[in-house]
Amino acid sequence: MTVHDAKTDLLGDELSADEQELLDLYQRLRALAEQDDLAPCVTANVKQAMVMLWNACNDLGIATEEPGCD
């Protein structure tokens, strides 16, 4: 995962509490999506939620990698 720094955005500005929460949620969903013991419908929905949070994190410059889900 390319997260510039867990405490700053790409410009070096400190993350607000809301930005940190978004990043934490994205990272938790990313880890959940990598599990292989989830039902297919759960995996699909977790990945969809992860992509939505990635959009917000990417727009804020706190996560720049592609989410990597199909």
N, CA, C and O atoms as CSV, one atom per row, in Angstrom:
chain,resi,resn,atom,element,x,y,z
A,1,MET,N,N,0.845,-1.166,0.000
A,1,MET,CA,C,0.000,0.000,0.000
A,1,MET,C,C,0.887,1.223,0.000
A,1,MET,O,O,1.837,1.317,0.777
A,2,THR,N,N,0.574,2.157,-0.873
A,2,THR,CA,C,1.342,3.386,-0.934
A,2,THR,C,C,0.593,4.469,-0.183
A,2,THR,O,O,-0.188,5.220,-0.767
A,3,VAL,N,N,0.831,4.541,1.075
A,3,VAL,CA,C,0.287,5.610,1.892
A,3,VAL,C,C,1.499,6.437,2.266
A,3,VAL,O,O,2.394,5.956,2.961
A,4,HIS,N,N,1.532,7.688,1.805
A,4,HIS,CA,C,2.725,8.516,1.964
A,4,HIS,C,C,3.262,8.452,3.379
A,4,HIS,O,O,4.448,8.190,3.581
A,5,ASP,N,N,2.430,8.682,4.334
A,5,ASP,CA,C,2.785,8.597,5.746
A,5,ASP,C,C,1.453,8.499,6.470
A,5,ASP,O,O,0.501,9.190,6.108
A,6,ALA,N,N,1.376,7.671,7.464
A,6,ALA,CA,C,0.110,7.471,8.162
A,6,ALA,C,C,-0.361,8.718,8.896
A,6,ALA,O,O,-1.514,8.782,9.322
A,7,LYS,N,N,0.510,9.708,9.050
A,7,LYS,CA,C,0.125,10.898,9.791
A,7,LYS,C,C,0.070,12.163,8.931
A,7,LYS,O,O,-0.370,13.214,9.396
A,8,THR,N,N,0.522,12.059,7.667
A,8,THR,CA,C,0.509,13.234,6.788
A,8,THR,C,C,-0.025,12.867,5.410
A,8,THR,O,O,-0.049,11.696,5.033
A,9,ASP,N,N,-0.453,13.884,4.661
A,9,ASP,CA,C,-0.868,13.663,3.280
A,9,ASP,C,C,0.349,13.823,2.375
A,9,ASP,O,O,1.466,13.993,2.865
A,10,LEU,N,N,0.147,13.772,1.064
A,10,LEU,CA,C,1.271,13.858,0.127
A,10,LEU,C,C,1.994,15.199,0.183
A,10,LEU,O,O,3.159,15.291,-0.206
A,11,LEU,N,N,1.318,16.234,0.662
A,11,LEU,CA,C,1.944,17.545,0.793
A,11,LEU,C,C,2.655,17.724,2.125
A,11,LEU,O,O,3.284,18.753,2.373
A,12,GLY,N,N,2.551,16.718,2.975
A,12,GLY,CA,C,3.196,16.794,4.281
A,12,GLY,C,C,2.342,17.416,5.359
A,12,GLY,O,O,2.800,17.610,6.485
A,13,ASP,N,N,1.083,17.735,5.020
A,13,ASP,CA,C,0.174,18.314,6.011
A,13,ASP,C,C,-0.352,17.211,6.922
A,13,ASP,O,O,-0.648,16.105,6.468
A,14,GLU,N,N,-0.464,17.520,8.196
A,14,GLU,CA,C,-0.969,16.548,9.161
A,14,GLU,C,C,-2.422,16.212,8.859
A,14,GLU,O,O,-3.217,17.087,8.517
A,15,LEU,N,N,-2.756,14.935,8.990
A,15,LEU,CA,C,-4.127,14.499,8.748
A,15,LEU,C,C,-5.035,14.963,9.871
A,15,LEU,O,O,-4.662,14.956,11.044
A,16,SER,N,N,-6.241,15.367,9.483
A,16,SER,CA,C,-7.247,15.680,10.488
A,16,SER,C,C,-7.757,14.366,11.069
A,16,SER,O,O,-7.459,13.294,10.543
A,17,ALA,N,N,-8.509,14.447,12.133
A,17,ALA,CA,C,-9.084,13.243,12.735
A,17,ALA,C,C,-9.989,12.519,11.735
A,17,ALA,O,O,-9.985,11.290,11.674
A,18,ASP,N,N,-10.759,13.271,10.956
A,18,ASP,CA,C,-11.643,12.657,9.962
A,18,ASP,C,C,-10.853,11.981,8.846
A,18,ASP,O,O,-11.213,10.889,8.408
A,19,GLU,N,N,-9.782,12.619,8.386
A,19,GLU,CA,C,-8.944,12.018,7.352
A,19,GLU,C,C,-8.275,10.740,7.863
A,19,GLU,O,O,-8.189,9.750,7.137
A,20,GLN,N,N,-7.813,10.763,9.089
A,20,GLN,CA,C,-7.193,9.570,9.675
A,20,GLN,C,C,-8.205,8.445,9.793
A,20,GLN,O,O,-7.873,7.284,9.553
A,21,GLU,N,N,-9.434,8.774,10.158
A,21,GLU,CA,C,-10.473,7.750,10.256
A,21,GLU,C,C,-10.785,7.144,8.894
A,21,GLU,O,O,-10.953,5.930,8.781
A,22,LEU,N,N,-10.865,7.983,7.854
A,22,LEU,CA,C,-11.083,7.469,6.502
A,22,LEU,C,C,-9.965,6.516,6.089
A,22,LEU,O,O,-10.226,5.442,5.546
A,23,LEU,N,N,-8.727,6.910,6.347
A,23,LEU,CA,C,-7.589,6.072,6.001
A,23,LEU,C,C,-7.615,4.758,6.775
A,23,LEU,O,O,-7.351,3.698,6.207
A,24,ASP,N,N,-7.928,4.821,8.053
A,24,ASP,CA,C,-8.022,3.608,8.873
A,24,ASP,C,C,-9.098,2.663,8.337
A,24,ASP,O,O,-8.880,1.455,8.238
A,25,LEU,N,N,-10.256,3.222,7.995
A,25,LEU,CA,C,-11.343,2.402,7.452
A,25,LEU,C,C,-10.937,1.765,6.133
A,25,LEU,O,O,-11.223,0.591,5.899
A,26,TYR,N,N,-10.270,2.531,5.263
A,26,TYR,CA,C,-9.805,1.990,3.991
A,26,TYR,C,C,-8.836,0.834,4.219
A,26,TYR,O,O,-8.957,-0.215,3.587
A,27,GLN,N,N,-7.884,1.025,5.115
A,27,GLN,CA,C,-6.893,-0.015,5.386
A,27,GLN,C,C,-7.543,-1.267,5.984
A,27,GLN,O,O,-7.135,-2.385,5.669
A,28,ARG,N,N,-8.537,-1.088,6.834
A,28,ARG,CA,C,-9.241,-2.239,7.416
A,28,ARG,C,C,-10.016,-3.006,6.345
A,28,ARG,O,O,-10.009,-4.236,6.330
A,29,LEU,N,N,-10.688,-2.271,5.446
A,29,LEU,CA,C,-11.419,-2.940,4.365
A,29,LEU,C,C,-10.465,-3.634,3.403
A,29,LEU,O,O,-10.769,-4.716,2.900
A,30,ARG,N,N,-9.318,-3.022,3.144
A,30,ARG,CA,C,-8.326,-3.641,2.263
A,30,ARG,C,C,-7.855,-4.976,2.853
A,30,ARG,O,O,-7.730,-5.966,2.132
A,31,ALA,N,N,-7.600,-4.999,4.149
A,31,ALA,CA,C,-7.178,-6.236,4.812
A,31,ALA,C,C,-8.304,-7.274,4.777
A,31,ALA,O,O,-8.052,-8.456,4.543
A,32,LEU,N,N,-9.528,-6.836,5.006
A,32,LEU,CA,C,-10.666,-7.751,4.984
A,32,LEU,C,C,-10.860,-8.345,3.588
A,32,LEU,O,O,-11.165,-9.530,3.455
A,33,ALA,N,N,-10.684,-7.531,2.553
A,33,ALA,CA,C,-10.867,-7.999,1.169
A,33,ALA,C,C,-9.844,-9.055,0.787
A,33,ALA,O,O,-10.089,-9.833,-0.135
A,34,GLU,N,N,-8.716,-9.105,1.462
A,34,GLU,CA,C,-7.676,-10.080,1.152
A,34,GLU,C,C,-7.929,-11.445,1.794
A,34,GLU,O,O,-7.247,-12.417,1.473
A,35,GLN,N,N,-8.897,-11.520,2.690
A,35,GLN,CA,C,-9.201,-12.803,3.325
A,35,GLN,C,C,-9.820,-13.746,2.306
A,35,GLN,O,O,-10.585,-13.323,1.439
A,36,ASP,N,N,-9.489,-15.015,2.414
A,36,ASP,CA,C,-10.012,-15.983,1.457
A,36,ASP,C,C,-11.137,-16.851,2.022
A,36,ASP,O,O,-11.594,-17.788,1.367
A,37,ASP,N,N,-11.578,-16.536,3.237
A,37,ASP,CA,C,-12.621,-17.357,3.855
A,37,ASP,C,C,-13.981,-16.667,3.909
A,37,ASP,O,O,-14.878,-17.125,4.616
A,38,LEU,N,N,-14.142,-15.575,3.171
A,38,LEU,CA,C,-15.413,-14.857,3.156
A,38,LEU,C,C,-16.316,-15.401,2.054
A,38,LEU,O,O,-15.839,-15.903,1.036
A,39,ALA,N,N,-17.606,-15.297,2.266
A,39,ALA,CA,C,-18.553,-15.668,1.212
A,39,ALA,C,C,-18.357,-14.724,0.026
A,39,ALA,O,O,-18.018,-13.556,0.215
A,40,PRO,N,N,-18.569,-15.222,-1.198
A,40,PRO,CA,C,-18.359,-14.373,-2.375
A,40,PRO,C,C,-19.136,-13.058,-2.341
A,40,PRO,O,O,-18.620,-12.030,-2.779
A,41,CYS,N,N,-20.362,-13.073,-1.830
A,41,CYS,CA,C,-21.145,-11.836,-1.778
A,41,CYS,C,C,-20.536,-10.842,-0.788
A,41,CYS,O,O,-20.597,-9.631,-1.003
A,42,VAL,N,N,-19.957,-11.350,0.284
A,42,VAL,CA,C,-19.301,-10.484,1.266
A,42,VAL,C,C,-18.048,-9.874,0.658
A,42,VAL,O,O,-17.813,-8.672,0.786
A,43,THR,N,N,-17.242,-10.700,-0.003
A,43,THR,CA,C,-16.021,-10.203,-0.640
A,43,THR,C,C,-16.350,-9.110,-1.650
A,43,THR,O,O,-15.684,-8.075,-1.683
A,44,ALA,N,N,-17.361,-9.329,-2.464
A,44,ALA,CA,C,-17.736,-8.342,-3.480
A,44,ALA,C,C,-18.149,-7.025,-2.850
A,44,ALA,O,O,-17.758,-5.961,-3.329
A,45,ASN,N,N,-18.924,-7.082,-1.793
A,45,ASN,CA,C,-19.386,-5.856,-1.146
A,45,ASN,C,C,-18.271,-5.151,-0.374
A,45,ASN,O,O,-18.226,-3.921,-0.335
A,46,VAL,N,N,-17.379,-5.916,0.234
A,46,VAL,CA,C,-16.234,-5.319,0.932
A,46,VAL,C,C,-15.349,-4.585,-0.079
A,46,VAL,O,O,-14.890,-3.473,0.180
A,47,LYS,N,N,-15.116,-5.214,-1.228
A,47,LYS,CA,C,-14.295,-4.575,-2.260
A,47,LYS,C,C,-14.957,-3.303,-2.783
A,47,LYS,O,O,-14.280,-2.307,-3.038
A,48,GLN,N,N,-16.261,-3.336,-2.942
A,48,GLN,CA,C,-16.969,-2.156,-3.419
A,48,GLN,C,C,-16.848,-1.022,-2.404
A,48,GLN,O,O,-16.600,0.123,-2.783
A,49,ALA,N,N,-17.018,-1.327,-1.129
A,49,ALA,CA,C,-16.877,-0.312,-0.082
A,49,ALA,C,C,-15.439,0.212,-0.030
A,49,ALA,O,O,-15.211,1.406,0.163
A,50,MET,N,N,-14.474,-0.697,-0.203
A,50,MET,CA,C,-13.065,-0.301,-0.181
A,50,MET,C,C,-12.761,0.695,-1.299
A,50,MET,O,O,-12.054,1.678,-1.078
A,51,VAL,N,N,-13.286,0.451,-2.487
A,51,VAL,CA,C,-13.051,1.353,-3.606
A,51,VAL,C,C,-13.661,2.728,-3.340
A,51,VAL,O,O,-13.062,3.746,-3.685
A,52,MET,N,N,-14.827,2.766,-2.741
A,52,MET,CA,C,-15.454,4.058,-2.432
A,52,MET,C,C,-14.594,4.854,-1.442
A,52,MET,O,O,-14.417,6.061,-1.603
A,53,LEU,N,N,-14.067,4.183,-0.430
A,53,LEU,CA,C,-13.192,4.867,0.522
A,53,LEU,C,C,-11.863,5.243,-0.123
A,53,LEU,O,O,-11.288,6.283,0.198
A,54,TRP,N,N,-11.375,4.402,-1.032
A,54,TRP,CA,C,-10.141,4.736,-1.749
A,54,TRP,C,C,-10.326,6.030,-2.535
A,54,TRP,O,O,-9.425,6.867,-2.577
A,55,ASN,N,N,-11.492,6.195,-3.159
A,55,ASN,CA,C,-11.756,7.431,-3.908
A,55,ASN,C,C,-11.579,8.651,-3.016
A,55,ASN,O,O,-10.941,9.626,-3.415
A,56,ALA,N,N,-12.131,8.603,-1.830
A,56,ALA,CA,C,-12.011,9.735,-0.905
A,56,ALA,C,C,-10.559,9.920,-0.462
A,56,ALA,O,O,-10.059,11.044,-0.434
A,57,CYS,N,N,-9.886,8.828,-0.119
A,57,CYS,CA,C,-8.487,8.915,0.326
A,57,CYS,C,C,-7.583,9.420,-0.787
A,57,CYS,O,O,-6.681,10.220,-0.539
A,58,ASN,N,N,-7.814,8.961,-2.005
A,58,ASN,CA,C,-7.009,9.397,-3.137
A,58,ASN,C,C,-7.222,10.890,-3.406
A,58,ASN,O,O,-6.266,11.626,-3.648
A,59,ASP,N,N,-8.476,11.325,-3.361
A,59,ASP,CA,C,-8.772,12.749,-3.571
A,59,ASP,C,C,-8.091,13.620,-2.524
A,59,ASP,O,O,-7.700,14.751,-2.813
A,60,LEU,N,N,-7.950,13.099,-1.310
A,60,LEU,CA,C,-7.308,13.850,-0.228
A,60,LEU,C,C,-5.787,13.705,-0.232
A,60,LEU,O,O,-5.102,14.365,0.549
A,61,GLY,N,N,-5.257,12.852,-1.097
A,61,GLY,CA,C,-3.817,12.664,-1.191
A,61,GLY,C,C,-3.229,11.855,-0.046
A,61,GLY,O,O,-2.077,12.066,0.335
A,62,ILE,N,N,-4.011,10.929,0.509
A,62,ILE,CA,C,-3.493,10.128,1.623
A,62,ILE,C,C,-3.332,8.659,1.255
A,62,ILE,O,O,-2.754,7.893,2.027
A,63,ALA,N,N,-3.831,8.249,0.088
A,63,ALA,CA,C,-3.613,6.899,-0.438
A,63,ALA,C,C,-3.593,7.030,-1.951
A,63,ALA,O,O,-4.567,7.496,-2.543
A,64,THR,N,N,-2.504,6.630,-2.584
A,64,THR,CA,C,-2.367,6.859,-4.017
A,64,THR,C,C,-2.298,5.595,-4.852
A,64,THR,O,O,-2.390,5.669,-6.077
A,65,GLU,N,N,-2.140,4.433,-4.224
A,65,GLU,CA,C,-2.079,3.201,-5.000
A,65,GLU,C,C,-3.454,2.831,-5.499
A,65,GLU,O,O,-4.463,3.258,-4.938
A,66,GLU,N,N,-3.499,2.041,-6.547
A,66,GLU,CA,C,-4.770,1.501,-7.020
A,66,GLU,C,C,-5.230,0.467,-5.990
A,66,GLU,O,O,-4.402,-0.260,-5.442
A,67,PRO,N,N,-6.527,0.388,-5.720
A,67,PRO,CA,C,-7.000,-0.570,-4.730
A,67,PRO,C,C,-6.720,-2.014,-5.109
A,67,PRO,O,O,-6.660,-2.872,-4.228
A,68,GLY,N,N,-6.546,-2.311,-6.401
A,68,GLY,CA,C,-6.143,-3.642,-6.814
A,68,GLY,C,C,-7.180,-4.729,-6.638
A,68,GLY,O,O,-6.830,-5.876,-6.362
A,69,CYS,N,N,-8.434,-4.397,-6.789
A,69,CYS,CA,C,-9.461,-5.444,-6.722
A,69,CYS,C,C,-10.150,-5.526,-8.077
A,69,CYS,O,O,-10.209,-4.551,-8.825
A,70,ASP,N,N,-10.663,-6.702,-8.370
A,70,ASP,CA,C,-11.338,-6.880,-9.652
A,70,ASP,C,C,-12.811,-7.051,-9.493
A,70,ASP,O,O,-13.524,-7.212,-10.484
